[in-house]
Amino acid sequence: MEKITHFLELPPEIIYNLPKVTLLGNLQVLIENHRGIIEYSTGKVRIAVNTGEIEVLGQELIICNITRDGICLEGDISGLKYHR
């Protein structure tokens, strides 16, 4: 698979169907390749991904955008946890 990924110049998250997490300081997080929201509160958001779940911890967390492929959260982010 690595040879195919390199040959086709595709990002590995597409080939392996992995989540891609982009963090902008402690203000915003974008999670791509998600499978939906498991739990939502202003202090914790749990998001299902193909390989487990991602937990976003913080204060005043809000969902600023959600699409079939990506979830954008904003607030005072204090931590991210990955659970298999």
ChimeraX attribute file (.defattr): number of C-alpha atoms within 10 A of each C-alpha:
attribute: neighborCount
match mode: 1-to-1
recipient: residues
	/A:1	9
	/A:2	11
	/A:3	8
	/A:4	11
	/A:5	15
	/A:6	11
	/A:7	9
	/A:8	9
	/A:9	9
	/A:10	12
	/A:11	11
	/A:12	15
	/A:13	13
	/A:14	12
	/A:15	12
	/A:16	12
	/A:17	15
	/A:18	15
	/A:19	22
	/A:20	16
	/A:21	17
	/A:22	12
	/A:23	15
	/A:24	11
	/A:25	9
	/A:26	13
	/A:27	14
	/A:28	18
	/A:29	20
	/A:30	17
	/A:31	19
	/A:32	21
	/A:33	20
	/A:34	24
	/A:35	18
	/A:36	17
	/A:37	15
	/A:38	12
	/A:39	11
	/A:40	15
	/A:41	13
	/A:42	14
	/A:43	16
	/A:44	20
	/A:45	20
	/A:46	20
	/A:47	20
	/A:48	18
	/A:49	22
	/A:50	13
	/A:51	14
	/A:52	13
	/A:53	20
	/A:54	22
	/A:55	17
	/A:56	21
	/A:57	20
	/A:58	19
	/A:59	15
	/A:60	13
	/A:61	21
	/A:62	18
	/A:63	15
	/A:64	12
	/A:65	11
	/A:66	15
	/A:67	11
	/A:68	10
	/A:69	12
	/A:70	17
	/A:71	21
	/A:72	18
	/A:73	20
	/A:74	19
	/A:75	19
	/A:76	18
	/A:77	22
	/A:78	13
	/A:79	11
	/A:80	16
	/A:81	10
	/A:82	13
	/A:83	11
	/A:84	8
